[in-house]
């Protein structure tokens, strides 16, 4: 793990809380919640880069301008 970590805030809707709790209990019981989120983000990004865009639940992404756009991948 890098020596200097950058903090971010991760906001999620209440309906995601049970999902995150289940994932933590089933797959990440010996890890911190931060490590779980880092691992899930990395795995999701790797899947998108490998051409598995259909895994995205909402077919949107943010362009550099911050504008929400439909996924064209």
PLY file of the C-alpha trace (Angstrom):
ply
format ascii 1.0
element vertex 73
property float x
property float y
property float z
element edge 72
property int vertex1
property int vertex2
end_header
0.00 0.00 0.00
1.29 3.51 -0.77
2.86 5.49 2.03
0.70 8.57 1.51
-3.00 7.97 1.04
-5.47 10.55 -0.21
-8.82 10.77 1.56
-12.07 10.96 -0.36
-15.69 10.81 0.74
-17.76 7.97 -0.61
-21.49 8.74 -0.56
-24.05 6.04 -1.29
-27.81 5.74 -1.18
-29.45 3.93 1.76
-30.43 1.00 -0.48
-26.72 0.27 -1.05
-25.95 -0.13 2.67
-27.20 -3.74 2.94
-25.27 -4.66 -0.22
-22.03 -3.19 1.11
-22.56 -4.86 4.48
-23.11 -8.23 2.78
-20.02 -7.83 0.59
-17.96 -6.87 3.65
-19.22 -9.88 5.63
-18.86 -12.41 2.82
-15.65 -11.35 1.09
-13.81 -8.74 3.15
-14.36 -9.74 6.78
-10.67 -9.34 7.67
-10.19 -6.06 5.75
-11.10 -2.48 6.50
-14.03 -0.89 4.71
-11.55 1.39 2.94
-9.60 -1.59 1.62
-12.87 -3.17 0.45
-13.86 -0.03 -1.49
-10.37 0.29 -3.03
-10.48 -3.35 -4.15
-14.00 -3.07 -5.59
-13.18 0.14 -7.48
-10.03 -1.39 -8.94
-11.85 -4.60 -9.95
-14.67 -2.59 -11.55
-12.26 -0.41 -13.50
-10.29 -3.45 -14.68
-13.52 -5.06 -15.91
-14.47 -1.91 -17.84
-11.00 -1.65 -19.42
-11.18 -5.31 -20.45
-14.33 -4.63 -22.44
-16.95 -5.72 -19.96
-18.82 -2.40 -20.05
-22.13 -4.20 -19.69
-21.33 -4.65 -16.00
-22.13 -0.98 -15.42
-25.58 -0.76 -13.79
-26.21 2.68 -15.27
-24.94 3.31 -18.75
-23.51 6.76 -17.99
-20.11 8.24 -17.35
-18.57 11.62 -16.60
-16.63 13.43 -19.28
-13.71 15.64 -18.33
-16.08 18.60 -18.12
-18.09 16.84 -15.40
-21.06 16.49 -17.74
-22.98 13.23 -17.43
-23.16 11.49 -20.81
-24.58 8.20 -22.08
-22.06 5.35 -22.30
-21.00 4.89 -25.91
-18.69 1.94 -25.32
0 1
1 2
2 3
3 4
4 5
5 6
6 7
7 8
8 9
9 10
10 11
11 12
12 13
13 14
14 15
15 16
16 17
17 18
18 19
19 20
20 21
21 22
22 23
23 24
24 25
25 26
26 27
27 28
28 29
29 30
30 31
31 32
32 33
33 34
34 35
35 36
36 37
37 38
38 39
39 40
40 41
41 42
42 43
43 44
44 45
45 46
46 47
47 48
48 49
49 50
50 51
51 52
52 53
53 54
54 55
55 56
56 57
57 58
58 59
59 60
60 61
61 62
62 63
63 64
64 65
65 66
66 67
67 68
68 69
69 70
70 71
71 72
